[in-house]
Amino acid sequence: MIRVCVLLVFLAVLTSACSTPRGAHTTRFKDQEHASLIVRYYTDDTNYVLKPEAKEGPFLSILDQNGVLAVARQQTGRDLAVVVLIHYAGENQANFVKSKWRNLLTEAGYRRVVFLRGRTGMRVNGLPVLSSPS
């Protein structure tokens, strides 16, 4: 009986440790259809443009920063640009990347730039919205 109680307490602690904290609110992106440009950023030399799709045959093209900006400037609607960030080493690096993309896309005429935390797959709606750099 004691073993069962200890096991249940252990499972309860383990389950609560792995769950999202109560009260934590993460805004999820849901405006994919309104975005004029959606970029999946890996590095300055490795990006995928998901909207409008930049493809070579059946595969998405890998574009460097200048290639992404060339596509961005071709869009007639420039209300919303979305940059999906895959990973970064720390908050300082993340803010640097976000500031750089916000400035580049604002200079290209985009009114709003939103940053999302990427996950596996190419789905955009439902991704967590990251804070904009100050």
C-alpha positions in Angstrom: 0.0 0.0 0.0 2.8 2.4 0.9 4.5 1.6 -2.5 1.3 2.5 -4.3 0.9 5.8 -2.5 4.5 6.7 -3.2 4.1 5.8 -6.8 0.9 7.9 -7.1 2.6 10.9 -5.4 5.6 10.5 -7.8 3.3 10.4 -10.8 1.4 13.4 -9.7 4.6 15.4 -9.2 6.0 14.2 -12.6 2.7 15.1 -14.4 2.5 18.6 -12.9 6.2 19.3 -13.7 5.7 18.5 -17.3 2.5 20.5 -17.8 2.1 24.1 -18.8 2.0 26.3 -15.7 -1.5 27.5 -14.7 -2.1 31.1 -15.7 0.6 31.0 -18.4 -1.0 32.6 -21.5 0.6 32.1 -24.9 -0.9 33.9 -27.8 -1.3 31.7 -30.9 -1.1 33.0 -34.4 -4.2 32.6 -36.6 -3.8 35.1 -39.4 -2.0 33.0 -42.0 -4.5 33.8 -44.7 -4.0 37.6 -44.2 -0.2 37.5 -44.4 1.4 38.8 -47.6 4.7 37.1 -46.7 5.6 34.2 -44.5 9.3 33.4 -44.1 10.7 30.4 -42.1 14.1 31.7 -40.9 17.0 29.4 -40.1 20.1 31.6 -40.8 20.8 34.6 -43.1 21.7 32.1 -45.8 18.9 29.5 -45.2 15.3 30.6 -45.4 12.1 29.2 -46.9 9.4 31.5 -48.2 6.1 29.7 -47.4 3.9 32.5 -48.7 4.0 33.1 -51.6 5.6 29.7 -52.1 9.0 29.9 -53.6 9.7 26.5 -55.1 12.0 24.6 -57.4 9.9 21.8 -58.7 8.1 20.1 -55.9 10.5 21.4 -53.2 10.7 24.8 -51.4 13.6 26.9 -52.5 16.3 27.8 -50.0 16.8 31.5 -50.2 19.3 33.8 -48.6 18.3 37.1 -46.9 18.6 39.0 -50.2 16.4 36.4 -52.0 13.7 36.7 -49.4 13.8 40.5 -49.7 13.5 40.2 -53.4 10.3 38.1 -53.0 9.0 40.5 -50.3 9.4 43.5 -52.5 7.4 41.8 -55.3 4.2 41.5 -53.2 1.5 44.0 -53.9 -0.1 43.7 -50.4 2.3 44.6 -47.6 0.1 44.7 -44.6 1.5 41.7 -42.7 4.8 39.8 -42.9 5.4 36.8 -40.7 8.9 35.5 -39.7 9.0 32.0 -38.2 12.1 31.6 -36.0 13.3 28.1 -35.6 15.9 28.5 -32.9 18.5 30.9 -31.4 21.2 30.6 -28.8 19.7 33.2 -26.4 17.4 36.2 -26.0 20.0 38.7 -27.2 20.5 36.8 -30.4 16.8 36.4 -30.9 16.2 40.2 -30.4 19.0 40.9 -32.9 17.4 38.7 -35.5 14.0 40.1 -34.9 15.2 43.7 -35.0 17.0 43.0 -38.2 14.0 41.4 -40.0 11.6 44.0 -38.6 13.8 46.8 -40.1 14.4 45.1 -43.4 10.7 44.3 -43.9 9.5 47.7 -42.7 11.9 49.3 -45.2 10.4 47.0 -47.9 7.0 48.6 -47.1 5.4 46.1 -44.7 3.2 47.7 -42.0 3.3 44.9 -39.5 5.9 42.2 -38.8 5.0 39.3 -36.5 7.5 36.7 -35.2 6.5 33.2 -34.3 8.3 30.3 -32.6 8.7 27.5 -35.1 8.1 23.9 -34.6 8.5 20.9 -36.9 6.5 21.0 -40.0 5.5 24.0 -42.1 2.2 24.8 -40.4 2.0 28.5 -39.3 -1.5 28.9 -37.7 -1.3 27.9 -34.1 2.4 28.8 -33.6 3.2 30.9 -30.5 3.6 34.6 -31.1 7.0 36.0 -29.9 7.3 39.4 -28.4 8.6 42.1 -30.7 12.0 43.5 -30.0 12.0 46.8 -28.1 
